[in-house]
Amino acid sequence: MANSEEEIYSTMFSSLKHPVRRKILRMLSDKPMTFMEMVDHLGVSSSHLTYHLESLGELISKMEDGRYRLSSFGVATVTAMKGVEESPVVEAKRGLKLSLKWKAAFAVLLIAIVALASFAALGVYALNQLDSLRAENEQLRSWGFDTDKVPSLLQNVAQIDTSRYMVKLLDNTLGYISDFQVYEEILKYSFMGSQSDLIAQFKFRENHFYRYDLTLGEDSIVYIKPQSGDILQVAKNALDNYKIYSGDSYLDDMIDLIEQVSQAENTTITAGNLKLKITLIDGTADFHWMESTQGIDFSAKGVRMTFTNRVLTLMVDGYFLFTVGSTNLAVTQDRAIQIAKDYAKTLTWTIDGQQVTGFNTIDTPVSVELLPHPRPNSVALVPYWYVTLRLDQTYSGGINQIAIGVFADNGEIYNVQMLSR
């Protein structure tokens, strides 16, 4: 917290001088709001909101549920702000015509009174809390994120020593995924070091970590501390660190499940409705925890970590986002194949500018997978057959296969693709 009158005045005046920050304070004085709710109401980009939230500093705080609210300092500031905004109206009712000089003096006096009252209340905070907060905010700013919990997976989960790299934000975009009705923020960073260069991309959905991809350079990675040569232990450590980072309680069951594995090998173990599948191929190790109910693997509702030569190169957490909508397998695999074949015969598709109607397929499908998928505008996963068929001829562009999705609860067709294989 600000620890002098000068700092209080500086923080308050710098916060009030920008109309967007004043609007944020007014919004939060009505009710706490999430990051994405503020983006919606303000109509600004995610990066701009990040900048303004950082500028507001000690005037706002974050609640345990992820929403932002006014601090006691912020409440006092809003009170002062309203007093200044309302003062010309009060004076007008009295029939007085104040000069700009006197209006400014009145505003400064009013803010000073409220600020001093706030200062007395805030004096109970220790200086070490101030130092901690400032250090945390400096770290967040160095990553280019807002003062949310920073997705510092490279530092905290993958154990890569980011202090040994020059970090640069390459891209930051915010979009709306209409299929799931969620906001997604994508951030891309470059890490340039003396031993290696890295590219890392982070995705957040509803301000919760969703996906991380790391592109490796040719040289070795600089770690915070020496890493275990046992990939199983590396995975256990990464999951433990992710639990510390995210705080999500569902990770506890995943930690318990991997603790049952004694050695790194291709295996699948299940406990209750949770399954862990470990796949080892050459230098790649994939650990996938997923919801598994009534024999159906809802892989999207899970956590996945992929290591390349023991480096965490891919991580996905969709457990928080997706739900199990149905376990109804009314459509069998054979029936799904027939539905897909019949649909292909009636399909019209534009190939090389020409419309082609009716596609014949050979009897034996290329593949049939049960991959639960949500319907549009939903995050509820439904059993879904993904059927890939080989066409009886090759079309322009090398198209010789067709992939057709069939919902297993009612046989509905969804997501048709022409493939070149």
N, C-alpha and C positions, 0 to 999 in steps of 0.2 A: 504494500500500500504506500501511497505517497506519504513521506515522513517529514514534510515541512510545509509551511503555508505557501511558499513559492511553488512547490511542486503541485499542491492542490490547485492553485490558480492556473498554473501552466496546463495541467491535465484538463481542467474544466474548460478553459477558453479554447484550447486546441481542438477539443472534442466538439464544441458547439459551433465552431466556425464553418463547418461543412454541412449543407442541408441534408445529405444522406445520413450522416451520423445523428443529426437531430431527429430525423424520422425514425431511425432505429431505436433511439431512446424512447420516443413517444410510443412506438409499437410495443416495446418491452415493458413500458409502464402500464399497459393494458393487460398483458398476459405474457408468460414465458412462451418462447417460440423456438422451433428447430432451425437449423441452418437453412434447410431447403424451403421451409415456410417463409423465411425472410427473403430468400432469392425470389420466390414467387411474388411476394407483396411489393418488393422494391423494384423488380424488373431490371436488376443489375446482374452482371456476370458473377460467377463463383469467385473468381480471383479478385474482383472489385470488392465484393462483400468481405472477403478475407482481409483485405487491406483496411477496410473501415472497422472491422471488429478488432483488429490489432491496434488501431489508433485509439479506440475507445478504452482499451487496456483495463484498468481497475474499476471502470464504471459498470462493467458487466461481469457476470460469472456464469459458469456452466454447471447445470444440475446433473445429478447422477443418471437421469433418463435421457441425457443428451441435449436437452433444451437449454436455451440461454435465458437469463433473467437479469434484472438490474441488481447491482450490489447496493449496499446502504449508501455508498458514495454516489452511485448512479441515481438513486432515488432523490438524494439531495440536489443533484445537478438538474434533474428534471423539474423539481420544485422551483429552483432558481430560474430555469428556462421559461417556465410557464409564467412566473412572476414578471419577467422582463417583457414577454410577449403581450401580457394583459395590461401592463402599466399604461400605455398610451390610451387605452380605452377608458381606464379609470380617470385619467387626467382630463380626457375630453368631456366626461360627464360633469366634471367640476367646472368646465368652461375655461380651463387654463390652457395657455399656449406655451409649452416648454420649448426652449431652443434645443437643437441637437446636442449641444454641449451639456445641458442639464439632464437630458434624457440619458445620455451616456453615463453621466456621473451617477444617476439614480440606478441604472442597471448594474454598474460596478459595485455600488454600495449593497444592493440586494444580494448579488452573488457572493460578496464577501461575507455577509451575515450568515447565509446558509452554509458557505464553505467552512467558516470557522466552527459552526455547530457540528458539521460533519467531521471536521478534524478532531474534535474532542471525542466523538464516538469511535473514530477509527484508531485512536491512539493506543487501544488495547492490543493491536497486532504487533507482533515482535518483528524486529528488523530482519531476522533470519528468514521469515516468511516472505518478506519483500525480495530478498536476494534470491530465494528459491524461485519465486514467480518470474522474476526478471530473467534468470538463467534459463528457465523453461521456455519463455517466450522467445528468447534469442535463438534457442535451438529450433523452435518452430519456424521462425523467420528464415533461418539458414536453409531450411528445406523448401521454403516457398509455400507452405500450407498455412491454413488459418490456425487459430489457437485451440483447435480441437486436439484430441489425442493424435499425435503425429504417426502416420503409417511408416515408421522407420524400420521396416522389416529387414532391410539390409544390415542395419546396426544391431537390432535387438533380437531378431529371429534367425536370420542367415549368418549372423555373427561376423559380417564383413566390416572392416574398420573403415568407415566412410571418412574419417578424419585424414586418411592418407590419400584421398582423392579430391580433385577439384570438381565440385558438383554444380551442374547447370540444369535449370528447368528448360526443357525443350518445347513442351506443349502442355496446355491445361484447358480441357474442354468440358463443358457440362451439357448433357442432353437428357431427353426424356424417352424411356423405353416404353412405348405404348402397350406392347404385348404384356408386360408385367406391371405396368402403371407405377414405375419407380423412376427416380432420377439417378443418373449415372455420371460420375465425374471420372475423367481419365487424365492422368498425369504421367508425363514421360520425362525421364531424367537421363543425363549422361554423366558418367563418372570417369574422369581421366586421371590416371595415376602413373607413377614411374614404372610400375611392373605390369599393369594391365588397364584396359579401358572397358567400361561396362555401359550397357544401356538397360535401364529398368523402367518398366511401365506398371503403373498402379491403377486399379479400377475400384471405385467405391460406389455402392448402391445404397441410397438412403443414408449416406454419410457413414456407412459401415464398410470395412474392408471386404472386398469381394474377390479380386484377382491380382496376382503379381506375376510378371514375366521378366526374366533376366536373360539378356544376351551377353554371352561371355566373349572376352577377347582371347587371344592366343596364349597369353602369359598367365602366370599363377595369380591367385586371389590373395589379397592382404586381409588376414583375419585379425579379430580382436585378440584372440588367444588360440593356441594350437588346437586343431580339430581332431577328434577321434578318427582312427582308421577304420572303425567298425561302422558301416552305414546304418545299421540298426540303432546304434547309440546316437549317431548324428540325427536320425529322424526323431528319436525320443526327446533329445535336447531341443530340437526345433519346435516340437509340439508343446513342450513345457514352456518354452520362451513365448510361444504364441499365446498360450493361456495367460501368462503374465501381461502380455501386451494388450490383449483384447478384453480379458476378464469374463468372457462368456462361459456360463456354467456348463453348457453342453460339452465343452471340451474335456471336462473331468472324466466322463465315461469313455471318451476316446483315449485318454491317457491310460486309464485302467486297462483298456483292451490291448493296447500295444505292449503294456508291461507283461502280458501273458505270453508274448513271443520271446523265445530264448535265443534264436539265431536268425540271421538274415537268409531267407530262402523264399521261393515262390510258395505262398500259402494263403489260405483264407480262414479266418476265425470269426465266430459270431457269438455275441452275448446279448440276449434279449432281442431288441429290434435294431441293434447296431452291428454292422459287419465291417471288418477290416480285410482288404485285399492287398497283398504285397506282390509286386511283379518286378523281377530282376532280369534285365536284358543287357548283357555286356556291361558298359559303364553307367547304365541308367537304372535307377531304383525308383519305383512308384509306390507310394503309400496312399491308399484311398479308403477313408472311413465313410460309410454311407448308411442311410436308413434302409432297413430291409424288413418288410412286413408281409406275412403270408406268402413267403417265397418270392416276392417281387422286390428287386433292388431299385430303390429310388436314388440313383447315383447323383442326381443334381442336388439333392438334399444331403450334402456331405462336405467333407474337408479332404482336399487332395494335396499332397506334396510330392513333387518330382525332383530328384537329385541327379545331376549329371557330374560324374566323378566327385561325388559327395558334396557338390555345390547345389544349394537350393535354387533351381532355375525356374520352377513353376509352383505356384500355390494358389488354390481356389477354395473359398469358403462360401458355399451356398446354403449351408445348414440354417442360418438365421433367416434366409429369405423365403425358401420354398416350404410348402406344406404337403402332406399326403392327402390328396383329394378323394381318391378312390382306389380300391384293390379289386375291382370287378373285372374279371377276365371272361366276359361273355363271348368274345370272339377268340377262337383258338388260332394257333399259328397257321394251320392249313387253311382255315377260313380266311385269314388275313391275306395269305398269298393269292387266293382265288379272287378276293375283292380287288386286290391291286392289279391283277391281270385283266379282269373285266373292265376296270377303270381305264387302263392304258389303251384298250381298243376304242374307247369313245373320246379319248383326249385329243384336243387340238393344240398344237404347239408351233410357234414361229421359229424356224431354223434357217439361218442365213437369209432372212428377209422373206421367206416363203412359209405359208401356213401348211402344216402337215397334220392330217386328221387320221387317227387310228394307228396304233402301234401294236405290233404283234411281238410276243415275248416267247423265249424258249421255256421248256417245262421246268427245268431245274433253276431255282433262284440263286443269285450270287450270294446273298446273305439275308438272314431274317433275325432281327434283334428286338428284344423287348426293352424299350428305353422310355420309361415314363416321362411324359411331356405335358406341360400346362396348355390349356386352351387359351385362345386370345383373351387379353385383359384379365389374366389370372396368374397366380403363383402356386395354385393347387395342382400338384402332379397327378396325372391320370395314366394308367397303363396304356402303352402306345407301341404298336408294332412298326418298325422301320424296315420296310421290305425293298430290297434292291434286286431288280430283274435285268437280265440281259436281253437286249432287243434282237430280233432275227436278222437285222441288217445294220450296217454302219451308215450314219447320216453325215451331212456336211459338218466339218469341224471335229470329226472323230467321235461324234455322239453314238454310243453303242449300249448305254445302260439307262435305266430309269429308276429313281428312288421314290417310293410312295409311302407316306405315313398313314397308318390306319389306327384310330383310337380303338382300344380293345374292349371298351365298355359298350360301344354302340355301333362300331364299324364305320364311323365317319372318316372320310378322307381329309387329310391335312398335310400340307407342305410337300408338293410334287417338284422333283428336280430332274433335269436331264444331265447325264454324266458322260464324260469321256474318260475311258479307262483302258 
